[in-house]
Amino acid sequence: MIKKINYTPYTDYWLECNLNMAASIATSLDDSYKKLMLLNGYNYINFGNSIWWQTLEIRYFKSLYEILLSFSEVRRIEGVDSNNLIPTIKKYIDDNRLIVVAVDSFSLIEESLHYNNTHQIHSWIFSGYDDEKDELYCFADSDRGYGENKVSIENFKRSVVLQTYTDLLELVISDKRQPFVFNLETVCANARSICADIAKISYCNFWKCDKSDYTEDRCYDLTKFVDRQKANIMLMDMLYEQGEIGKHLCEDVKVMCEDTQRGWNLLRMKFLKSWMNRKVPNYEDAQRSAWRCMRKEYDYWRYFIKNSSEI
């Protein structure tokens, strides 16, 4: 028999693990928060020490984290060890309570790039179990993106981490929340901020690092860039459906978003191929490709700002 909690993973697009986990809670409790997830509250930054290590990243506004984290309070679960961990997880699932377990992705999800490849510790919601197949379910990212994944009990036992105070947590739901609303002015203000960031980093070296060691991380970063374009397409549809923008503007910007998305995805696939073959990517070519994508996004946000008052 399969038993699951009454929460749905947020799979519209991938932001990053913690944000998708928090979004899964928020959107399961209040459908209006799907609008928050599409809001263009993000920046591009060159992160790191500009002298010896630097990488291009997308960062979401602090306010997004604050809103999403307000849905739950974190509490440590005491008195659990390897002997009673799985019964404890199942009891929380039976009671529709959110339990978060720290695991090493190296030996957990077979569809993940990390499986039998790299060690990374993640804290994930365990959302269900199947006693007949001896499996657990968890909200996590894999090669298919963020979603609900099956995990064998055997793999789980090899992966679980029970060493520090953050390794086993409960997320206690808060009842202090209101429906989320936003307006066109917010989208335009965020668009101006994105354009300013792109202009500021336009002549930077996006990747300055020990290039042989970070290819996997670049694949994940580029997936975020690809999926942000998907979110921007969905944002245009939502603004049009709400009567905030006209159909012509909606369709024009969507076409430009799709073109930008294709560019990022092509670059992501090149990095992925390099990583799978254990080769160093062509970073000079990647720099040129990334800048073309950034310029295209700059252009469509400027076009959006200029024409957004026309309905």
N, C-alpha and C positions, 0 to 999 in steps of 0.2 A: 504494500500500500504506500502511495506517495502522499506525503504531508508537507504543505508549504504555508509560509506566512502570507498575510494579505497585503503584500507590497509588490510592486512591479519595478524591475530595473529600468532606469532611464536610458533608453537606447537610441534616441533620435540622432544624437551625434556624440562624439567623445571629446570631453574637455580634458580631464585627467581623473585618476582613480578616485581621489577623495571628493572631488566635485560631483562626479557621476553618482557616487554612493549617497551623498547628501541630497542630490537632485532626485534620486529614486525615492527617498523618504518624502520630500516636499511634494512632488508631483503625484505620489500615491495618495497623499492626504488631501490635496487641494489641486484640482486640475488647472486652476488659473496660473499656477507657478510654472507651467510650460511656457508661458509668455516671458517670464523672467529668464528662462534658459536660452531663449532666442535673442534677447536683448544684446546689442553689440557693445557691451561694456568690457572691452579688452584693449590691450596695448601690445605693440611689438617692441621688444627691447633686445639689445645686445648685452647678454648677461655674462659676468665674469670679470677677471682681471685683464684689462685691455693689453697688458704687456705680454703675457704668456698664455692666457687661456680665455677664450671668448666663444659664445655660441648664440645663435638667434633663437628667441623664445617668444611664445605668446603668453601673456599674463592677463588673467581676468581681474576685474576690479575687486578691491577689498570688500566693497559693499555686497557683492554677490556671495562671498564666503559668509559674511555676517548674517545675511538674510537666511541662507540655507542652514547654517549651523544653529540658528535660533529655534529650529523645529525640534531639536532633541538636546538632552543633557547627557553627558558621558559619565558613567559610573563604572568603577572597577568591580569585577566579579571575583569574590574571594573563595578560598577553600576548594579550588578545582585543581586536580592533577591529571596525569595521563590515564589514571584508572577510571575516573568518573567524567572525563571531558566529553566524550561522545554522548552519554546519557544526559549530561547537562545541556548540550546543544539541542538535542531532540526535545527536551522539556521546554526550553525557551521557544522553539518553533511551535510546539503544541499549544503554547499559551499566546502565540502571536506576538512575542516579544523579540526585539532586535538584539542579536548577539553578534559581536565582532571578534574575530579570531585572527591573530597574527600568524602568517604562514610564509614559508620560503617557496617562491614560485618555481624553483629549480625542478621540483619533482611533484608538482601538484596537478596542473591542467595540461593535458597532453597536446591540446591544440594551441598552446601558447608558444611564442618564440623563446621564452625562457626555459622551457621544459628540457631537462638534461643538457642545458647550455650555460645559463648564467644564474647566479644566486641573487635574488632580491627579496627583501622582506616587505610584505604588504599586509594591511589589515582589512579584511573583507567581511561583509555581512554573510552569514550562513543562513540560507533562506528555506531549506527544505531537506527532506531525506526520503530514501526509498529502501525500506527494510528488505524487500525481496531481492533487489539487485545489490544491496550493501553499498549504497552510494549516498553522498551528500550533495546538496546544491548550494552554490554561492554566487553572489553578485561580484563579478570580476571582469577584467579585460583579458581577451585572448586574441588570436589572429582574426577573429570575426568582429572585433571591437568589444565594447562593453555590453555585458548582458548576463544572463543566468547560465552558469556552467555546471555540468556534472563532474563530480570528483569521487573517485573510488575511496572507500575507507582506507584501503592499503596506502594509497598515495597521500591521503590526508595525514595519516599517522607518521609518515616519513617527513612531512612538510611542516607540521605544527610547531610553533615556537611558544614555550611556556617558561620564560626566563625573567621578564621584567614586568613592571606594573601596567604597561600598556598592552600586554599580550592577550588579555581576555577582558572584553568590555561589554557593557550593555548600553544601548542608546534608548533613553527614556523619553518618550514623546511629550512635548509641551503642548498645552491647549491654548497658548497665547499666540494666535496668528490671525491675520486678516487676508482676504482675497487680494491678489497682486494686480495692480493696474499701472500702466505707463502711457506716455503720449508721444506724439511725433517729435516734439521738441527734444525729448531725451535722446531719441535715436539720432537726431541731427547733431546734438552736442557731442555725443560719443563718436560720430563720424568725423567731426572736426578734430577730435583728439587723436583718432587713428591716423588721419592725414598728417597731423603735426609730427607724430612719432615716426611715420615712414620717411618724411622729409628729413628728420633729424638723423636717422641712421642710414640714409641713402648711400653714403660714401664709406661706410664701415666695412671691414672684413667680417662677414657674418660668422665664419668658423675659423678660430685660431686655437688649436689644441694639438695634443699628441694624436694625430688623425687616425692612427691604427687602432686606438683604444675606444673610440666613442661612436663608431658607426651605428651600433644598435640604438643608442640614445637618440641619434639623429633620426632614425626611422620612426621612433615614437613621436619626436617633436614634429616631424613633417606630417604625420597622421593627424595631429592636432590642427595644423594649417589647412589640410585638405578638408577636415570635418567642419572647420569654422566657416568655410565657403558654403558647405551644405547648410549650415545654420543660417547664413545670411540669405540664402535662397528661400528658406522657410520663413524668415523674418519678412521678406518682401511680400510673400503670399499672405501672411497674417495682417500686415499693414493694409494691404489692398482689401482683404475681407472685412476689416474694421472700418473701411471708408477713409483711411488716413491718407492714402495715395491713390493716384489714378492707375488704370490698367496699363497704359502705355509706359509709364515710369516703372511699374512693377516688372513688366516683361523685359524692358531694356536692361535694367539692373540685373535681373536673373540671368540673362544671356552673358553679361560680363562676369558675373560670379561663376558661372559654369566654365567659362574660358579660364578664369584664374584657378579654379579647382583642378582642371585638367593639367595645368602647368605644375601645380604643387604635387599632384599625384604622379606625374611622370618622374619628377625628381625623387619622390619617395621610393618609387619602384627601382630607380637606379641605385639608391642607397641600400635598399633591401637586397638587391642582387649582389652588391659588393659585400654586404655583411654575410650573406649565406655562402659566398665563395671565399670568405676570409681575405678579401682584397681591400685595399685602400681606395675609396671613391676618388673621382676626379674633382677635387675641391674648387679648382678654378672654373670649371664648367658649372658646378653647382652654384657658385657665387653668382654667375651671370644669370642662370635660370631663376634663382631666388629673387634677384633684383627685378627681373621682368615680371614676376608674379606680384611683387610688392608694388611696382609701378601700376600694374593693371588694377589692383585694389585701390590705390590712391585715386586713380582716374574715375572709378565707378562711384566712390564715395563723394568726390567732388561733383560729379554729375547728379548724384542723388540730392545733395544739399541744394544745388542750384535749382532743381526742378521739383522739389518736394512740396512746394506751396501750391502746385497746380493739380487740381483734382478734376 
